[in-house]
Amino acid sequence: MRQFHDQERDADRSLGGRSPSAAALVSAAERAADEILAEARGDASRMKVQAGADAERTRREADEDARAVVRQAREAVDDVSSAAQRLARELEQLSDALHRNAERILEDVRSAHAALRAEADAAAARVPAMRDHDGGFDVRVSRSRELPFEPAPEFEIPPFQRAGR
């Protein structure tokens, strides 16, 4: 733009037909235009610097936000993994306890079965069986008698269950 003003000024001077007041007005207008142009260039330069600073600050903030989001995601993944591992350990302990308790119950049932079977066999040998009306045998067992063994359930409670009690 400066070139345009310079070329125009040179063209006007070559004409030489201006009045001194017109030349002063033109010169004042050119100075004013040059000042406005310089001020606009300065404003544009400052705006460019400010926009660059704003962009850098925004980029830095976005990077910080992204790092925070990634850190939180990693923490969440680690928490889920830890919780799953803890749950797996607790389930394994519970499974072991259930297996041991099932074996104890089966052992108690076998002992009770053997004792009751032995008692029934002994009773059948001592008491002649009486025929009932259908032709079957009627063996009556008293329900008020004591068991020939002492049931002692020692069920195991898994460690993670005991902590809360």
ZANU-692190 format. One record per residue: residue in three letters; x, y, z of N, C-alpha, C, O in turn. Coordinates in Angstrom, 3 decimals. Layout:
REM residues N
 resn    neast   nnorth      nup   caeast  canorth     caup    ceast   cnorth      cup    oeast   onorth      oup
  Ala        X        Y        Z        X        Y        Z        X        Y        Z        X        Y        Z
...
//
This chain:
REM residues 165
 resn    neast   nnorth      nup   caeast  canorth     caup    ceast   cnorth      cup    oeast   onorth      oup
  Met    0.833   -1.180    0.000    0.000    0.000    0.000    0.879    1.245    0.000    0.567    2.254   -0.631
  Arg    1.983    1.139    0.726    2.929    2.248    0.778    3.428    2.561   -0.631    3.592    3.730   -0.979
  Gln    3.667    1.553   -1.430    4.139    1.768   -2.793    3.114    2.557   -3.592    3.464    3.440   -4.375
  Phe    1.844    2.229   -3.384    0.778    2.915   -4.110    0.795    4.407   -3.775    0.704    5.249   -4.668
  His    0.913    4.732   -2.479    0.957    6.135   -2.068    2.193    6.831   -2.633    2.128    7.975   -3.083
  Asp    3.317    6.118   -2.600    4.554    6.703   -3.118    4.442    6.975   -4.618    4.864    8.029   -5.094
  Gln    3.879    6.033   -5.354    3.724    6.214   -6.801    2.766    7.365   -7.102    3.001    8.156   -8.015
  Glu    1.703    7.448   -6.337    0.721    8.502   -6.535    1.326    9.874   -6.238    1.071   10.844   -6.952
  Arg    2.124    9.942   -5.184    2.769   11.188   -4.800    3.747   11.634   -5.891    3.802   12.808   -6.256
  Asp    4.511   10.671   -6.398    5.467   10.997   -7.464    4.735   11.492   -8.720    5.187   12.414   -9.400
  Ala    3.605   10.861   -9.003    2.831   11.275  -10.175    2.292   12.683   -9.982    2.322   13.483  -10.917
  Asp    1.803   13.001   -8.796    1.257   14.317   -8.520    2.353   15.391   -8.579    2.089   16.499   -9.045
  Arg    3.538   15.099   -8.132    4.639   16.060   -8.139    5.074   16.360   -9.570    5.462   17.477   -9.911
  Ser    4.994   15.321  -10.384    5.410   15.545  -11.769    4.417   16.454  -12.481    4.778   17.152  -13.428
  Leu    3.187   16.447  -12.033    2.211   17.342  -12.653    2.501   18.790  -12.263    2.346   19.708  -13.068
  Gly    2.914   18.971  -11.039    3.333   20.275  -10.557    2.277   21.352  -10.577    2.612   22.500  -10.284
  Gly    1.078   21.087  -10.885    0.073   22.109  -11.006   -0.779   22.284   -9.774   -1.925   22.717   -9.895
  Arg   -0.301   21.984   -8.644   -1.122   22.086   -7.438   -0.913   23.416   -6.747    0.120   24.076   -6.849
  Ser   -1.944   23.746   -6.058   -1.810   24.948   -5.230   -1.139   24.556   -3.922   -1.213   23.397   -3.514
  Pro   -0.493   25.496   -3.265    0.188   25.157   -2.008   -0.776   24.632   -0.954   -0.382   23.749   -0.192
  Ser   -1.991   25.106   -0.859   -2.936   24.609    0.150   -3.387   23.195   -0.187   -3.575   22.376    0.713
  Ala   -3.560   22.901   -1.457   -3.942   21.541   -1.856   -2.803   20.594   -1.571   -3.024   19.473   -1.113
  Ala   -1.597   21.026   -1.833   -0.423   20.189   -1.581   -0.291   19.931   -0.094    0.076   18.826    0.307
  Ala   -0.585   20.931    0.740   -0.511   20.763    2.199   -1.574   19.788    2.664   -1.328   18.947    3.528
  Leu   -2.750   19.909    2.086   -3.834   18.977    2.440   -3.472   17.550    2.043   -3.670   16.608    2.811
  Val   -2.948   17.409    0.854   -2.548   16.083    0.380   -1.454   15.530    1.269   -1.484   14.360    1.650
  Ser   -0.494   16.367    1.597    0.611   15.937    2.447    0.105   15.555    3.831    0.542   14.548    4.388
  Ala   -0.808   16.337    4.394   -1.387   16.026    5.708   -2.190   14.725    5.641   -2.132   13.905    6.558
  Ala   -2.928   14.545    4.566   -3.726   13.323    4.392   -2.812   12.111    4.264   -3.087   11.037    4.801
  Glu   -1.700   12.319    3.525   -0.753   11.202    3.368   -0.118   10.846    4.700    0.045    9.669    5.020
  Arg    0.246   11.873    5.488    0.829   11.614    6.797   -0.186   10.912    7.691    0.151    9.965    8.402
  Ala   -1.406   11.373    7.653   -2.467   10.751    8.459   -2.677    9.306    8.018   -2.832    8.418    8.856
  Ala   -2.684    9.067    6.709   -2.853    7.709    6.183   -1.687    6.834    6.598   -1.869    5.677    6.976
  Asp   -0.445    7.412    6.524    0.736    6.650    6.943    0.672    6.318    8.433    1.026    5.213    8.844
  Glu    0.213    7.290    9.247    0.084    7.041   10.687   -0.968    5.963   10.964   -0.758    5.075   11.790
  Ile   -2.098    6.055   10.265   -3.161    5.056   10.433   -2.653    3.680   10.012   -2.900    2.676   10.680
  Leu   -1.935    3.659    8.883   -1.379    2.402    8.389   -0.365    1.831    9.379   -0.367    0.630    9.646
  Ala    0.496    2.685    9.921    1.499    2.226   10.898    0.809    1.724   12.162    1.191    0.701   12.730
  Glu   -0.205    2.456   12.586   -0.953    2.023   13.780   -1.667    0.700   13.525   -1.694   -0.172   14.393
  Ala   -2.246    0.550   12.330   -2.927   -0.705   11.985   -1.931   -1.858   11.944   -2.217   -2.962   12.407
  Arg   -0.737   -1.574   11.371    0.291   -2.624   11.331    0.738   -2.989   12.754    0.933   -4.165   13.060
  Gly    0.894   -2.011   13.596    1.273   -2.256   14.998    0.195   -3.062   15.714    0.477   -4.023   16.429
  Asp   -1.074   -2.631   15.495   -2.188   -3.381   16.104   -2.211   -4.820   15.611   -2.401   -5.753   16.391
  Ala   -2.016   -4.991   14.311   -2.023   -6.339   13.731   -0.878   -7.162   14.313   -1.049   -8.343   14.613
  Ser    0.274   -6.546   14.469    1.427   -7.261   15.030    1.156   -7.650   16.481    1.428   -8.779   16.887
  Arg    0.618   -6.710   17.259    0.279   -7.021   18.656   -0.792   -8.105   18.740   -0.716   -9.007   19.575
  Met   -1.783   -8.004   17.868   -2.850   -9.016   17.855   -2.287  -10.388   17.485   -2.699  -11.408   18.038
  Lys   -1.351  -10.400   16.554   -0.737  -11.662   16.149    0.053  -12.272   17.302   -0.021  -13.476   17.545
  Val    0.813  -11.432   18.014    1.584  -11.906   19.168    0.635  -12.413   20.247    0.857  -13.477   20.824
  Gln   -0.432  -11.644   20.519   -1.404  -12.046   21.542   -2.109  -13.341   21.140   -2.324  -14.217   21.978
  Ala   -2.468  -13.465   19.866   -3.127  -14.695   19.392   -2.188  -15.887   19.534   -2.620  -16.978   19.908
  Gly   -0.901  -15.681   19.236    0.079  -16.758   19.405    0.196  -17.168   20.861    0.252  -18.358   21.170
  Ala    0.233  -16.178   21.769    0.319  -16.466   23.203   -0.933  -17.192   23.678   -0.856  -18.153   24.444
  Asp   -2.097  -16.715   23.210   -3.358  -17.371   23.574   -3.390  -18.808   23.060   -3.817  -19.716   23.773
  Ala   -2.947  -19.011   21.842   -2.929  -20.365   21.262   -1.988  -21.271   22.050   -2.314  -22.430   22.306
  Glu   -0.826  -20.752   22.434    0.133  -21.542   23.219   -0.454  -21.896   24.584   -0.326  -23.033   25.036
  Arg   -1.098  -20.927   25.243   -1.727  -21.184   26.541   -2.843  -22.228   26.400   -2.955  -23.142   27.218
  Thr   -3.653  -22.083   25.373   -4.737  -23.042   25.133   -4.172  -24.435   24.858   -4.703  -25.428   25.354
  Arg   -3.102  -24.512   24.074   -2.456  -25.797   23.770   -1.906  -26.426   25.049   -2.068  -27.625   25.273
  Arg   -1.259  -25.618   25.884   -0.705  -26.111   27.154   -1.818  -26.635   28.061   -1.690  -27.708   28.651
  Glu   -2.911  -25.873   28.172   -4.043  -26.294   29.005   -4.661  -27.587   28.466   -5.019  -28.474   29.241
  Ala   -4.784  -27.691   27.147   -5.335  -28.909   26.544   -4.425  -30.097   26.813   -4.904  -31.195   27.098
  Asp   -3.110  -29.885   26.723   -2.162  -30.969   27.032   -2.293  -31.399   28.486   -2.305  -32.594   28.781
  Glu   -2.390  -30.431   29.398   -2.543  -30.754   30.819   -3.847  -31.517   31.063   -3.870  -32.498   31.807
  Asp   -4.929  -31.061   30.433   -6.223  -31.750   30.570   -6.132  -33.172   30.032   -6.645  -34.106   30.649
  Ala   -5.488  -33.337   28.899   -5.352  -34.672   28.299   -4.535  -35.583   29.214   -4.885  -36.747   29.406
  Arg   -3.443  -35.053   29.780   -2.634  -35.866   30.703   -3.455  -36.261   31.928   -3.356  -37.393   32.400
  Ala   -4.262  -35.341   32.445   -5.104  -35.645   33.615   -6.128  -36.724   33.282   -6.361  -37.629   34.083
  Val   -6.736  -36.632   32.112   -7.726  -37.634   31.703   -7.064  -39.000   31.547   -7.618  -40.011   31.979
  Val   -5.895  -39.035   30.939   -5.173  -40.301   30.757   -4.784  -40.875   32.121   -4.917  -42.077   32.351
  Arg   -4.298  -40.004   33.036   -3.921  -40.462   34.379   -5.140  -41.054   35.098   -5.037  -42.113   35.718
  Gln   -6.281  -40.382   35.019   -7.500  -40.887   35.658   -7.939  -42.207   35.030   -8.391  -43.109   35.736
  Ala   -7.812  -42.325   33.728   -8.182  -43.572   33.048   -7.277  -44.706   33.510   -7.748  -45.816   33.757
  Arg   -5.973  -44.431   33.628   -5.045  -45.460   34.108   -5.387  -45.874   35.536   -5.373  -47.061   35.865
  Glu   -5.693  -44.895   36.379   -6.060  -45.205   37.762   -7.326  -46.059   37.806   -7.420  -47.005   38.589
  Ala   -8.293  -45.720   36.964   -9.544  -46.494   36.927   -9.276  -47.926   36.469   -9.831  -48.873   37.027
  Val   -8.432  -48.082   35.462   -8.090  -49.423   34.967   -7.376  -50.206   36.058   -7.664  -51.384   36.268
  Asp   -6.436  -49.550   36.760   -5.717  -50.215   37.846   -6.674  -50.605   38.974   -6.559  -51.693   39.539
  Asp   -7.624  -49.714   39.305   -8.608  -50.020   40.352   -9.459  -51.226   39.967   -9.706  -52.105   40.793
  Val   -9.905  -51.266   38.722  -10.722  -52.391   38.260   -9.914  -53.684   38.319  -10.421  -54.720   38.748
  Ser   -8.659  -53.618   37.889   -7.802  -54.806   37.916   -7.579  -55.273   39.351   -7.661  -56.470   39.628
  Ser   -7.300  -54.355   40.260   -7.092  -54.715   41.666   -8.356  -55.328   42.265   -8.292  -56.329   42.978
  Ala   -9.487  -54.725   41.974  -10.749  -55.250   42.503  -11.036  -56.650   41.948  -11.515  -57.521   42.675
  Ala  -10.748  -56.860   40.684  -10.975  -58.177   40.071  -10.045  -59.220   40.688  -10.456  -60.351   40.946
  Gln   -8.796  -58.835   40.921   -7.857  -59.776   41.536   -8.283  -60.111   42.967   -8.220  -61.268   43.383
  Arg   -8.716  -59.091   43.719   -9.188  -59.324   45.090  -10.420  -60.231   45.067  -10.520  -61.159   45.871
  Leu  -11.333  -59.976   44.178  -12.534  -60.801   44.072  -12.177  -62.234   43.699  -12.757  -63.176   44.239
  Ala  -11.234  -62.407   42.788  -10.811  -63.756   42.393  -10.207  -64.500   43.584  -10.482  -65.683   43.785
  Arg   -9.375  -63.797   44.381   -8.794  -64.439   45.570   -9.885  -64.836   46.556   -9.865  -65.940   47.100
  Glu  -10.831  -63.939   46.783  -11.920  -64.227   47.724  -12.784  -65.384   47.231  -13.195  -66.235   48.021
  Leu  -13.059  -65.417   45.934  -13.839  -66.524   45.379  -13.080  -67.839   45.506  -13.680  -68.881   45.768
  Glu  -11.769  -67.792   45.323  -10.957  -68.999   45.473  -10.994  -69.477   46.924  -11.120  -70.674   47.181
  Gln  -10.883  -68.540   47.876  -10.962  -68.909   49.293  -12.337  -69.491   49.621  -12.445  -70.491   50.330
  Leu  -13.371  -68.861   49.104  -14.725  -69.348   49.338  -14.900  -70.739   48.739  -15.494  -71.621   49.360
  Ser  -14.386  -70.926   47.546  -14.475  -72.234   46.893  -13.760  -73.297   47.720  -14.285  -74.391   47.924
  Asp  -12.558  -72.969   48.195  -11.814  -73.922   49.034  -12.595  -74.245   50.301  -12.705  -75.409   50.686
  Ala  -13.138  -73.213   50.952  -13.907  -73.434   52.184  -15.145  -74.282   51.907  -15.463  -75.189   52.676
  Leu  -15.840  -73.990   50.817  -17.028  -74.783   50.470  -16.651  -76.233   50.189  -17.369  -77.153   50.582
  His  -15.543  -76.433   49.518  -15.092  -77.787   49.214  -14.765  -78.538   50.512  -15.186  -79.683   50.682
  Arg  -14.027  -77.911   51.422  -13.700  -78.556   52.701  -14.968  -78.825   53.507  -15.112  -79.893   54.101
  Asn  -15.889  -77.855   53.528  -17.142  -78.050   54.271  -17.974  -79.167   53.649  -18.604  -79.944   54.367
  Ala  -17.982  -79.251   52.330  -18.721  -80.329   51.658  -18.125  -81.681   52.025  -18.857  -82.645   52.251
  Glu  -16.791  -81.756   52.086  -16.148  -83.018   52.480  -16.504  -83.378   53.914  -16.755  -84.547   54.209
  Arg  -16.531  -82.400   54.810  -16.915  -82.670   56.210  -18.362  -83.150   56.305  -18.671  -84.086   57.042
  Ile  -19.242  -82.497   55.549  -20.653  -82.907   55.560  -20.776  -84.336   55.044  -21.477  -85.155   55.638
  Leu  -20.093  -84.639   53.935  -20.150  -86.012   53.409  -19.594  -87.013   54.415  -20.135  -88.110   54.562
  Glu  -18.534  -86.650   55.096  -17.964  -87.536   56.113  -18.970  -87.752   57.245  -19.162  -88.881   57.697
  Asp  -19.610  -86.676   57.703  -20.628  -86.793   58.756  -21.806  -87.647   58.289  -22.316  -88.477   59.042
  Val  -22.235  -87.440   57.039  -23.357  -88.226   56.498  -22.971  -89.688   56.410  -23.768  -90.564   56.747
  Arg  -21.749  -89.961   55.957  -21.299  -91.360   55.879  -21.245  -91.987   57.274  -21.667  -93.129   57.462
  Ser  -20.724  -91.235   58.255  -20.666  -91.749   59.624  -22.070  -92.005   60.163  -22.330  -93.050   60.759
  Ala  -22.964  -91.059   59.955  -24.346  -91.224   60.419  -25.003  -92.403   59.711  -25.707  -93.200   60.331
  His  -24.767  -92.501   58.416  -25.347  -93.602   57.658  -24.839  -94.944   58.177  -25.619  -95.872   58.391
  Ala  -23.523  -95.038   58.377  -22.950  -96.295   58.864  -23.492  -96.634   60.241  -23.831  -97.788   60.502
  Ala  -23.581  -95.635   61.138  -24.093  -95.883   62.491  -25.553  -96.291   62.446  -25.952  -97.247   63.111
  Leu  -26.351  -95.577   61.670  -27.775  -95.918   61.578  -27.977  -97.271   60.903  -28.853  -98.044   61.291
  Arg  -27.170  -97.545   59.902  -27.272  -98.832   59.208  -26.903  -99.978   60.159  -27.560 -101.018   60.189
  Ala  -25.824  -99.756   60.938  -25.409 -100.779   61.911  -26.485 -100.973   62.966  -26.795 -102.102   63.347
  Glu  -27.045  -99.884   63.431  -28.116  -99.993   64.430  -29.334 -100.683   63.852  -29.958 -101.511   64.516
  Ala  -29.677 -100.348   62.619  -30.840 -100.992   61.981  -30.586 -102.475   61.777  -31.468 -103.304   61.998
  Asp  -29.357 -102.806   61.347  -29.023 -104.228   61.163  -29.065 -104.971   62.495  -29.561 -106.095   62.572
  Ala  -28.536 -104.331   63.550  -28.558 -104.966   64.870  -29.986 -105.136   65.361  -30.329 -106.170   65.934
  Ala  -30.806 -104.143   65.143  -32.204 -104.225   65.581  -32.934 -105.286   64.783  -33.760 -106.012   65.337
  Ala  -32.657 -105.392   63.527  -33.330 -106.393   62.699  -32.922 -107.794   63.147  -33.725 -108.726   63.088
  Ala  -31.695 -107.941   63.589  -31.244 -109.259   64.047  -31.864 -109.617   65.386  -32.108 -110.795   65.646
  Arg  -32.127 -108.638   66.244  -32.698 -108.909   67.567  -34.208 -109.055   67.545  -34.756 -109.856   68.302
  Val  -34.870 -108.329   66.726  -36.335 -108.324   66.739  -36.837 -108.979   65.468  -36.468 -108.585   64.362
  Pro  -37.672 -109.972   65.635  -38.239 -110.575   64.420  -39.142 -109.557   63.717  -39.914 -108.841   64.354
  Ala  -39.030 -109.517   62.470  -39.831 -108.568   61.683  -41.273 -109.000   61.700  -41.585 -110.187   61.598
  Met  -42.140 -108.038   61.830  -43.570 -108.347   61.858  -44.155 -107.963   60.519  -43.878 -106.901   59.962
  Arg  -44.966 -108.862   60.035  -45.589 -108.562   58.758  -46.729 -107.576   58.948  -47.514 -107.696   59.888
  Asp  -46.816 -106.609   58.058  -47.961 -105.701   58.097  -49.017 -106.226   57.139  -48.865 -107.315   56.586
  His  -50.044 -105.494   56.945  -51.178 -105.962   56.146  -50.834 -106.127   54.677  -51.469 -106.923   53.985
  Asp  -49.860 -105.408   54.191  -49.523 -105.489   52.774  -48.509 -106.585   52.482  -48.123 -106.780   51.329
  Gly  -48.083 -107.288   53.490  -47.103 -108.344   53.279  -45.695 -107.847   53.427  -44.754 -108.626   53.274
  Gly  -45.506 -106.535   53.729  -44.170 -105.987   53.921  -43.751 -106.138   55.367  -44.456 -106.757   56.163
  Phe  -42.647 -105.593   55.694  -42.148 -105.675   57.064  -42.404 -104.358   57.773  -42.283 -103.289   57.175
  Asp  -42.750 -104.435   59.021  -43.012 -103.249   59.825  -41.941 -103.176   60.904  -42.003 -103.883   61.910
  Val  -40.982 -102.329   60.682  -39.941 -102.130   61.676  -40.128 -100.722   62.211  -40.007  -99.741   61.478
  Arg  -40.422 -100.641   63.494  -40.673  -99.333   64.094  -39.422  -98.890   64.838  -38.815  -99.646   65.596
  Val  -39.061  -97.631   64.591  -37.869  -97.082   65.223  -38.303  -95.924   66.107  -39.060  -95.051   65.682
  Ser  -37.830  -95.926   67.301  -38.166  -94.860   68.237  -37.436  -93.582   67.823  -36.237  -93.610   67.546
  Arg  -38.143  -92.491   67.784  -37.555  -91.218   67.370  -36.960  -90.446   68.549  -36.338  -89.403   68.347
  Ser  -37.136  -90.923   69.729  -36.667  -90.176   70.892  -35.291  -90.641   71.366  -34.799  -90.150   72.381
  Arg  -34.679  -91.545   70.678  -33.391  -92.073   71.144  -32.241  -91.124   70.796  -32.388  -90.243   69.949
  Glu  -31.126  -91.309   71.442  -29.913  -90.520   71.216  -29.177  -91.051   69.994  -29.252  -92.241   69.691
  Leu  -28.487  -90.199   69.312  -27.676  -90.632   68.179  -26.420  -91.324   68.701  -25.901  -90.948   69.752
  Pro  -25.928  -92.326   67.984  -24.747  -93.043   68.445  -23.442  -92.275   68.173  -22.361  -92.807   68.425
  Phe  -23.519  -91.075   67.680  -22.334  -90.257   67.426  -22.680  -88.830   67.778  -23.852  -88.472   67.897
  Glu  -21.670  -88.030   67.942  -21.876  -86.630   68.280  -21.614  -85.768   67.046  -20.460  -85.625   66.641
  Pro  -22.652  -85.190   66.437  -22.404  -84.337   65.282  -21.701  -83.054   65.751  -22.165  -82.369   66.663
  Ala  -20.621  -82.765   65.131  -19.862  -81.561   65.497  -19.503  -80.794   64.234  -18.392  -80.933   63.721
  Pro  -20.409  -80.004   63.737  -20.092  -79.264   62.517  -19.051  -78.192   62.820  -19.275  -77.290   63.628
  Glu  -17.929  -78.312   62.162  -16.871  -77.320   62.287  -16.691  -76.670   60.921  -15.649  -76.796   60.278
  Phe  -17.724  -75.984   60.507  -17.676  -75.368   59.192  -16.706  -74.202   59.195  -16.623  -73.437   60.156
  Glu  -15.990  -74.090   58.118  -14.969  -73.054   57.989  -15.580  -71.817   57.347  -16.339  -71.902   56.382
  Ile  -15.230  -70.677   57.905  -15.643  -69.401   57.321  -14.409  -68.822   56.643  -13.364  -68.685   57.278
  Pro  -14.518  -68.479   55.355  -13.345  -67.942   54.645  -12.808  -66.690   55.343  -13.575  -65.931   55.934
  Pro  -11.485  -66.475   55.274  -10.858  -65.333   55.971  -11.477  -63.981   55.622  -11.656  -63.147   56.510
  Phe  -11.803  -63.747   54.366  -12.341  -62.442   54.007  -13.740  -62.227   54.590  -14.187  -61.087   54.726
  Gln  -14.437  -63.323   54.937  -15.755  -63.220   55.568  -15.612  -62.973   57.068  -16.440  -62.282   57.662
  Arg  -14.577  -63.526   57.681  -14.373  -63.391   59.133  -14.041  -61.955   59.506  -14.412  -61.505   60.590
  Ala  -13.362  -61.234   58.647  -12.886  -59.889   58.976  -14.034  -58.960   59.341  -13.866  -58.096   60.201
  Gly  -15.173  -59.109   58.725  -16.307  -58.229   58.974  -17.119  -58.616   60.180  -18.046  -57.891   60.541
  Arg  -16.815  -59.729   60.824  -17.639  -60.204   61.944  -17.035  -59.868   63.258  -17.602  -60.197   64.300
//
